Amino acid sequence: MQHRHLRPAQSAASRSAANRIHSGLPSANSCELNKEDKMLNLNRRQAMSTLSALMLAGCGGGEDSGLDLSMPASGTTAAPLATEQAKEVAGNTPAQTPQAPPQFLLWDAGSGPSRDFWSRHLALPWKHRNTGDWLDAQGLPQGDVPWASFPVSGQPRVYEVDITALVRHWVDSGENRGAFLRGSGTTGSAYAIWSGRESEVPPQLLVTTDQGSFNCAGMLCGFDPSTYRSPDTRQSATHKPSAPVMVQFDLSAVQGSVQSALMRLNCLQANYVFTVKVFEVDAPRFNLGTDGQAPRMGLAAQGEAALKSHPSVLRCGDFGNLARGAVFDEVLTDSSRNPCQQLPDPDAPGTTMLRGQFVPQTHASFHAVTQLLRGDAADPLRPALPATYDELYCRLYFMLEDDWNSTADVHKIALGWDLRMGWWNDYAGGYWYSITGNGGRRGSGKKHFWPAGSSGGVQLADRWGYDGHSVRLCAGIDPGDGNPYSGLRPLQDYVYSLDQPSDYGVIERLGSAAIAKGRWHCVEQRIKINSVTGPYDELGNGESVPDGELDTWLDGVLVSERRGLRWRCHPEMALRGPWINWYFGGRALPDMTMHYRMNHFVLATEYIGPRVG
């Protein structure tokens, strides 16, 4: 069975949903952990025999991460992972593809509009920061022709405004974007305060059509350019020339051709004469999966079985075999607090998924790396061997289960790239012990000498060290305020690079892509590491060229192309490989138990694309 993707409905019900405001209306009818990795206080003999001490810096975690950090030896399966029958595990049932929520829903409880974002929760930005975006009556962005206007002055009262043409436009188009109210006053101190949806006199819209009359409930949203926060306007919203207000009404019950529409807004207080012009909110769209776009097909179009023998495929498989070298070369789990399970995938019969979890007060859940870059065992300082790849593609299917509801901090999830390197440790077949690139440890992109005794005493011999970086996907939090998009998360990258402005990586939104709880998503990334040019110093460190690239596809649709990235200053620093990392935080710990799933990993030198069949 192919993992399902959403397609937008084109029915009358879908059109009605697009005009619907969330059920909260009355009805008339992030940062990486701010700590260094905890280095265990072991003597050298203990360090040689205790893998958890040697691997702590490789997990992407922070102080007291609690990882068991067991790595399967060659030819064995991962001991911490339990393989059980699907019927024995709660939640191991076929995914029921959730209905896509309507576009353009405003929200007034604190996670909606702000000076930077139309939706702070979905991290969808305004095109015009601090002022917001609107369309005038002629459809012009930031235009001057209002759909209606009215003056506000004197005592508190209810204002009735004819917005028939605007409401007819919403109903006929099926796109209820809301009204954007711009204010101007006789002085800089002019303002008006409007009642919100939980007040005694909430916004209302009286609509008359050829099929009857409809009383539509509404809500007010606003933002203040002086703060990045989204205000809670459920009781009231302050309207200033510099602080616009938006209002949206539930039109889901409206039937027929609109003949008239009267907007009622209750003014609690006004200072000086205040003129209001009514425009339409120019709200951005989010892309949930393909959203009706044809996915780009790639190597996987010939079927998953054909991938195993394709010359461009380096590794591929499900999560049934986690032995070293099968799909991954490192697998680390928190077996005591966040055990993972290898289970039959009910959405892809015949394959094995990994079901992982976070429980309260734990940061780390799962870490896996495919090792494509090794240290030279013939050199006592273990420099990196010549790189085989400067460009790679990696694909992974993942799901955030329905209990993914934590309101604390962002979460590193699913697919990423391990460019951290560090120094080469010969233990357990060899691996890179990272020293920079996560946990608030910025990298220089350079090669340098690390003497024995470094890394908290774990390093037992002199080594070359490489100050590298990392890339990981991350997802936002549940807003915890009833937002109608609480089942969605923005798709973002958390990138450590030479150009990060602080010790911590930079969160970059990947286009307007959103992921939904309770459904499988196919994510694929292409990475091309930047080049290095001279002059070079005595260790071979040169000038980093800003030509690194990072592209992302969601369910086969290209959602982001990033250019001009810089990760390395030394040509020996190359692509170590993909990094599958599920890590909570950041600074905070999870406040509830949450689950996720993974399947269908592929690493190749060509575009892979979604599954078929």
C-alpha positions in Angstrom: 0.0 0.0 0.0 1.3 3.4 -0.9 1.5 5.9 1.9 -1.4 8.3 1.2 -1.1 12.0 0.4 -3.9 14.6 0.7 -5.6 16.0 -2.3 -7.8 19.1 -2.0 -11.5 18.5 -2.3 -13.3 20.4 -5.0 -16.8 19.7 -3.8 -19.4 22.1 -2.4 -18.5 20.8 1.0 -14.9 21.9 0.5 -16.0 25.3 -0.6 -18.1 25.6 2.5 -15.2 24.6 4.6 -13.1 27.3 3.1 -15.6 29.8 4.4 -15.8 28.3 7.8 -14.2 29.8 10.9 -12.9 27.4 13.6 -15.2 26.0 16.3 -13.9 28.5 18.9 -16.4 31.1 17.5 -19.8 31.6 19.0 -22.6 30.5 16.7 -26.0 32.2 16.2 -27.4 29.3 14.5 13.3 28.2 19.3 16.9 27.1 20.2 19.1 24.4 20.7 20.0 23.3 24.3 22.0 26.1 26.0 24.5 23.7 27.6 27.6 21.8 26.7 27.3 18.1 26.3 27.9 16.4 29.6 31.3 14.6 29.6 31.3 11.6 31.8 34.0 11.6 34.4 35.8 8.3 33.5 39.4 7.3 33.5 41.0 6.2 30.2 40.4 2.5 30.8 36.7 3.1 31.6 36.4 5.3 28.5 37.8 2.5 26.3 35.2 0.0 27.6 32.2 2.3 27.9 30.7 3.2 24.5 28.2 5.6 26.1 31.0 7.8 27.3 32.7 7.8 23.9 29.5 8.5 21.9 27.8 11.2 24.0 29.0 14.0 21.8 27.6 12.3 18.8 24.0 12.1 19.9 23.1 15.8 19.3 22.0 16.1 22.9 22.9 18.1 25.9 23.5 17.7 29.6 22.0 14.7 31.2 20.5 13.5 28.0 20.0 10.0 29.5 20.9 8.1 26.3 21.7 4.4 26.6 23.7 5.0 23.4 23.9 1.3 22.5 25.5 0.8 19.0 24.8 -2.6 17.4 27.9 -4.5 16.5 28.4 -5.7 13.0 25.9 -8.4 12.0 23.7 -7.9 15.0 20.4 -6.1 15.6 19.9 -3.1 17.8 19.5 -4.5 21.3 17.3 -1.6 22.7 14.7 -1.9 20.0 11.8 -4.3 20.6 10.2 -6.1 17.7 6.6 -6.9 18.6 3.4 -7.8 16.8 1.3 -4.9 15.6 -1.7 -6.0 17.6 0.3 -5.7 20.8 1.2 -2.0 20.4 -1.3 0.8 20.9 -1.3 3.2 17.9 0.0 0.6 15.4 -3.0 1.0 13.1 -3.3 2.3 9.5 -3.2 6.0 9.3 -6.5 7.7 8.6 -5.6 10.6 6.4 -6.9 13.7 8.1 -9.0 16.3 6.3 -7.0 19.3 5.2 -8.1 22.3 7.2 -9.3 25.4 5.3 -6.8 28.1 4.3 -6.8 31.6 5.7 -8.2 31.0 9.2 -7.4 33.8 11.6 -6.9 33.3 15.3 -7.3 35.7 18.2 -5.9 33.8 21.3 -2.2 34.5 21.0 -0.8 32.3 18.2 -2.3 34.1 15.3 -1.1 37.4 13.6 1.9 39.3 14.8 4.1 42.0 13.4 6.2 39.4 11.6 3.7 36.6 10.8 0.2 36.2 9.5 0.2 33.0 11.6 2.8 32.9 14.3 2.0 29.2 14.9 2.6 28.2 11.3 5.5 30.7 10.9 3.9 32.1 7.7 5.4 35.6 7.3 3.8 38.8 6.1 5.3 40.1 2.9 5.4 43.5 4.6 6.7 43.2 8.1 5.1 45.6 10.7 2.2 46.7 8.4 0.7 43.4 7.3 -0.7 42.6 3.8 -4.0 43.6 2.2 -5.8 43.7 -1.1 -7.9 46.6 -2.1 -11.3 46.6 -3.9 -9.5 46.3 -7.2 -7.4 43.4 -6.1 -4.2 45.4 -5.8 -1.7 44.4 -3.1 -1.3 47.3 -0.6 -3.8 49.3 -2.7 -5.7 52.4 -1.7 -9.3 51.7 -2.9 -11.2 50.3 0.1 -14.3 48.1 0.0 -15.9 50.4 2.6 -14.9 53.1 5.0 -16.4 54.8 8.1 -15.5 57.4 10.8 -15.3 56.6 14.5 -15.7 59.2 17.1 -17.7 60.2 20.2 -19.2 57.8 22.7 -19.0 54.0 22.7 -21.5 52.5 20.3 -22.1 49.7 17.7 -21.1 50.7 14.1 -22.9 49.1 11.2 -20.9 49.0 8.0 -22.1 47.8 4.6 -19.6 45.3 3.2 -21.9 43.5 0.7 -19.5 43.5 -2.2 -16.6 42.1 -0.1 -18.8 39.3 1.4 -20.2 38.5 -2.0 -16.6 38.2 -3.2 -15.8 35.7 -0.4 -18.8 33.6 -0.9 -18.5 33.4 -4.7 -14.7 32.7 -4.6 -14.9 30.2 -1.7 -12.0 32.0 -0.1 -12.8 33.7 3.2 -9.7 35.7 3.9 -11.1 38.1 6.3 -11.3 41.9 6.4 -8.2 44.1 7.0 -9.2 47.3 8.9 -6.7 50.1 8.4 -7.1 53.1 10.7 -6.0 56.8 10.4 -6.5 59.5 12.9 -6.4 63.3 13.2 -3.4 62.9 15.6 -0.9 60.3 16.4 -2.8 59.5 19.6 -6.0 58.5 17.8 -7.2 55.0 18.4 -10.3 52.8 18.8 -10.9 49.7 20.9 -13.2 47.0 19.5 -15.0 44.2 21.3 -13.7 40.7 20.6 -15.6 37.4 20.2 -15.7 36.6 24.0 -17.0 40.0 24.9 -20.7 40.9 25.6 -21.1 42.4 22.2 -18.9 40.3 19.7 -18.5 41.1 16.0 -21.4 40.0 13.9 -22.2 39.9 10.2 -25.8 40.0 9.0 -26.1 38.4 5.5 -29.2 38.3 3.4 -29.3 36.1 0.3 -32.0 34.9 -2.1 -32.4 31.9 0.2 -32.7 33.6 3.6 -31.0 35.6 6.3 -27.9 34.5 8.2 -26.3 35.8 11.4 -22.6 35.1 11.2 -20.3 35.2 14.3 -16.9 36.9 14.0 -13.6 37.4 15.6 -11.1 40.2 15.8 -7.3 39.9 15.5 -4.6 42.5 15.6 -0.9 43.0 16.2 1.4 45.7 17.6 4.5 46.5 15.6 6.4 47.2 18.9 6.5 43.5 19.9 7.1 40.1 18.2 4.3 38.5 20.3 0.7 37.8 19.0 -1.8 39.6 21.2 -4.8 37.8 22.8 -7.8 39.8 21.4 -10.6 37.5 22.5 -12.0 40.3 24.7 -10.9 43.4 22.8 -8.5 44.7 20.2 -6.8 48.1 20.1 -6.8 49.7 16.7 -4.2 52.4 15.9 -2.9 53.9 12.7 0.2 51.8 13.3 -1.7 48.7 14.6 -4.2 47.3 12.1 -7.2 45.0 13.1 -8.5 42.1 11.1 -12.0 40.6 11.4 -13.3 37.3 10.1 -16.8 35.8 10.1 -18.1 32.3 9.9 -19.8 32.0 6.5 -20.2 28.3 6.5 -24.0 28.5 6.9 -24.5 31.1 4.2 -26.4 29.7 1.1 -27.5 31.4 -2.0 -26.6 34.7 -3.8 -25.5 37.5 -1.4 -27.9 40.5 -1.6 -26.6 42.4 1.4 -24.1 42.1 4.2 -23.9 44.4 7.3 -20.9 44.2 9.6 -21.5 45.1 13.2 -18.5 46.1 15.4 -18.8 47.4 19.0 -16.5 50.3 19.8 -15.7 50.3 23.5 -13.6 53.5 23.4 -12.2 56.0 20.9 -9.8 58.8 21.1 -10.1 61.7 18.6 -11.6 61.1 15.2 -10.5 57.8 13.8 -11.3 56.8 10.2 -11.4 53.1 9.3 -10.9 51.7 5.7 -11.9 48.2 5.0 -9.7 46.0 2.8 -9.2 42.3 2.3 -6.5 40.4 4.2 -3.9 39.2 1.8 -3.3 36.0 3.7 -0.5 33.5 2.6 -1.3 29.9 1.7 0.3 27.0 3.4 1.2 23.9 1.4 0.2 20.6 3.1 1.9 17.8 1.2 1.3 18.0 -2.6 -1.9 20.2 -2.3 -3.0 19.0 -5.7 0.4 19.5 -7.4 1.8 16.6 -9.3 4.7 15.1 -7.3 8.1 14.9 -9.0 8.9 11.2 -9.5 12.4 9.9 -9.4 14.3 6.6 -8.9 11.5 5.2 -6.7 9.1 5.4 -9.7 10.3 1.9 -10.6 9.3 0.5 -7.2 11.1 0.2 -3.9 12.4 -3.3 -4.7 14.3 -1.9 -7.7 16.1 0.7 -5.6 18.2 -1.9 -3.9 20.1 -2.7 -7.1 20.1 0.7 -8.7 23.7 2.0 -9.2 22.9 5.5 -7.9 21.5 4.1 -4.6 24.0 3.9 -1.7 21.7 2.6 1.1 18.0 1.9 1.3 15.6 -0.1 3.4 13.0 -0.1 6.1 13.8 -0.1 9.8 13.7 -3.9 10.2 17.5 -4.3 10.2 19.5 -1.8 12.3 22.7 -3.7 12.2 25.9 -1.7 11.4 26.3 -1.3 7.7 22.8 -2.4 6.7 21.2 1.0 6.4 23.0 3.0 9.2 26.4 2.8 10.7 25.4 4.3 14.1 22.2 3.7 16.0 21.7 5.3 19.4 18.6 5.2 21.5 17.4 6.0 25.0 16.4 2.4 25.8 15.5 3.1 29.5 13.2 6.1 29.1 12.4 6.4 25.4 12.4 2.9 24.0 11.8 2.5 20.2 10.0 -0.4 18.6 10.4 -2.1 15.3 6.9 -2.9 14.1 5.1 -4.1 11.0 3.9 -1.0 9.1 0.1 -1.2 8.6 0.3 1.4 5.9 3.0 -0.4 3.9 2.4 -4.2 4.4 5.6 -6.3 4.3 7.8 -3.5 5.7 9.0 -2.6 9.2 8.6 0.9 10.6 10.3 2.3 13.7 7.9 3.8 16.3 9.7 6.1 18.7 8.6 8.3 21.6 9.4 11.1 23.9 8.3 11.0 27.5 8.2 13.9 29.9 11.6 15.1 31.2 13.7 13.5 28.4 15.5 15.1 25.5 16.8 12.3 23.3 15.0 9.6 21.5 16.7 8.3 18.4 20.0 9.0 16.5 21.3 7.3 13.4 24.0 8.2 10.9 25.1 6.6 7.6 28.9 7.0 7.6 30.3 7.9 4.2 33.5 9.7 5.4 36.1 7.9 7.5 39.4 8.6 9.2 42.6 7.3 7.7 43.6 4.3 9.9 47.1 4.3 8.4 47.9 7.8 9.8 48.2 8.0 13.6 46.5 11.4 13.6 43.5 10.0 11.7 42.9 12.7 9.0 39.8 12.3 6.9 40.1 10.1 3.9 39.5 11.7 0.5 35.8 12.5 0.2 33.7 10.3 -2.2 30.7 12.6 -2.4 30.1 16.3 -2.5 26.4 16.0 -3.4 23.8 13.6 -2.0 20.0 13.0 -1.9 18.2 11.4 1.0 14.6 10.4 1.4 12.6 9.4 4.5 8.9 8.8 5.4 7.8 9.9 8.8 4.7 10.6 10.8 3.9 12.7 13.9 1.2 10.7 15.7 -1.9 12.4 17.0 -0.4 12.8 20.5 2.3 15.1 19.2 0.9 18.0 21.3 3.7 19.4 23.5 3.6 23.1 24.0 7.3 23.3 25.0 10.1 24.2 22.6 10.8 23.0 19.1 11.7 19.4 18.2 14.5 18.2 16.0 12.8 15.5 13.8 13.3 13.1 10.9 15.9 13.9 8.3 19.1 15.9 8.6 22.8 16.0 7.6 25.8 15.3 9.9 28.6 17.7 8.8 29.9 17.9 12.4 32.9 15.5 12.1 35.2 16.2 15.1 38.0 13.7 15.6 38.1 10.1 14.5 37.7 7.4 17.2 38.8 3.9 16.3 36.4 2.3 18.8 33.5 0.0 17.6 34.6 0.2 13.9 35.3 3.9 14.0 33.2 7.0 14.1 33.5 10.8 14.3 33.4 12.2 17.8 31.8 15.6 17.2 33.1 18.7 19.0 31.0 21.4 17.3 27.9 21.8 15.2 25.1 21.3 17.8 24.2 22.2 21.4 25.4 25.8 21.1 28.9 24.9 19.9 29.5 26.8 16.7 32.0 25.5 14.3 34.9 27.3 12.5 34.8 25.0 9.5 38.6 24.4 10.0 41.0 21.6 10.6 43.1 21.8 13.8 45.2 19.7 16.1 43.6 18.1 19.2 46.0 16.6 21.7 45.3 13.4 23.7 43.2 14.1 26.8 40.9 16.5 25.0 37.1 16.0 24.9 36.7 15.7 28.7 39.5 13.1 28.9 37.7 10.7 26.5 40.2 11.3 23.7 43.1 8.8 24.2 45.5 9.8 21.4 46.5 12.9 19.4 44.1 13.5 16.6 43.3 16.0 13.8 40.0 17.7 14.6 37.5 19.3 12.3 35.1 21.9 13.5 32.0 21.0 11.5 28.3 21.8 11.4 24.9 20.1 11.0 21.5 20.4 9.4 18.3 19.0 10.9 14.6 19.4 10.3 12.5 20.8 13.1 8.8 21.4 13.8 7.1 24.0 15.9 5.0 23.4 19.0 1.4 23.0 19.8 0.2 26.6 20.5 -2.0 25.4 23.3 -4.6 28.0 22.7 -7.1 26.2 20.5 -5.7 27.5 17.2 -7.5 25.9 14.3 -4.2 24.8 12.8 -3.0 23.1 16.0 -2.9 19.8 14.0 -0.3 21.3 11.6 3.4 22.2 12.1 5.6 24.4 10.0 8.4 22.5 8.2 11.7 24.1 9.1 15.4 23.5 9.0 17.8 24.1 11.9 21.1 24.9 10.3 24.6 25.3 11.8 26.9 27.0 9.4 29.7 29.5 9.1 27.2 32.3 8.7 25.1 31.7 11.8 24.9 35.0 13.8 25.3 33.4 17.3 26.5 30.2 18.9 23.3 28.5 18.0 22.0 27.4 14.6 19.4 29.3 12.5 15.8 28.1 12.0 14.8 28.6 8.4 11.3 28.0 7.2 11.1 25.7 4.2 8.8 27.7 1.9 5.2 27.6 3.0 5.2 23.8 3.7 3.3 22.4 6.6 3.1 18.9 8.0 0.1 17.3 9.6 -0.2 15.1 12.6 -1.5 11.6 11.9 -0.4 11.3 8.3 2.8 10.0 6.6 5.0 12.6 4.9 7.7 11.9 2.4 10.6 14.3 2.9 13.7 14.4 0.7 16.7 16.7 0.7 19.5 17.3 -1.6 22.7 18.7 -0.2 25.8 20.0 -2.0 28.7 21.0 0.2 30.5 24.3 -0.5 33.9 24.5 -2.2 37.1 25.8 -0.7 39.7 28.0 -2.4 43.1 29.5 -1.4 45.1 31.0 0.0 45.6 28.1 2.4 47.3 28.1 5.8 49.8 25.5 7.0 47.0 23.0 7.9 45.3 23.4 4.6 42.5 25.7 5.8 41.4 28.0 3.0 38.6 30.4 2.1 35.1 29.1 2.2 33.1 29.8 -1.0 29.4 30.5 -0.5 28.2 28.0 -3.1 26.7 25.3 -0.8 23.1 24.2 -1.6 20.2 22.6 0.2 16.9 21.7 -1.5 13.9 20.1 0.1 10.9 18.2 -1.3 7.8 17.4 0.7 5.7 14.6 -0.7 7.5 15.0 -4.0 6.9 18.8 -4.3 9.9 21.1 -4.2 9.3 23.5 -1.3 12.7 25.1 -0.7 15.9 25.9 -2.6 18.6 27.4 -0.5 21.8 28.8 -2.0 25.0 30.5 -0.8 25.6 28.2 2.2 29.0 27.8 3.8 30.0 24.9 6.1 33.7 24.2 5.5 37.0 25.9 5.1 39.1 22.7 4.6 38.7 20.4 1.6 39.0 17.3 3.8 35.7 18.2 5.5 33.0 16.6 3.3 29.6 15.0 3.6 29.7 12.5 6.5 26.2 11.4 5.6 22.5 11.8 6.6 21.6 12.2 10.2 18.3 10.8 11.5 17.8 12.6 14.8 14.8 12.9 17.1 15.7 15.3 19.9 13.5 17.5 22.0 14.6 21.0 22.6 16.3 23.3 23.0 16.1 24.4 26.5 12.8 22.8 27.5 11.8 19.2 28.1 8.7 17.6 26.8 5.6 18.1 28.9 3.8 14.9 27.7 4.3 11.6 26.0 4.5 11.8 22.2 5.1 9.3 19.4 6.4 9.3 15.9 7.0 6.8 13.1 9.7 6.3 10.3 10.0 4.1 7.3 11.5 3.9 3.7 15.0 5.3 4.0 16.9 5.9 0.8 20.3 7.5 0.2 21.4 8.1 -3.4 23.4 10.3 -5.8 20.2 11.1 -7.8 16.7 12.4 -6.9 14.7 9.6 -5.4 11.1 10.8 -5.1 8.0 9.3 -3.4 7.0 5.7 -3.4 4.5 4.2 -5.9 2.3 1.1 -5.9 
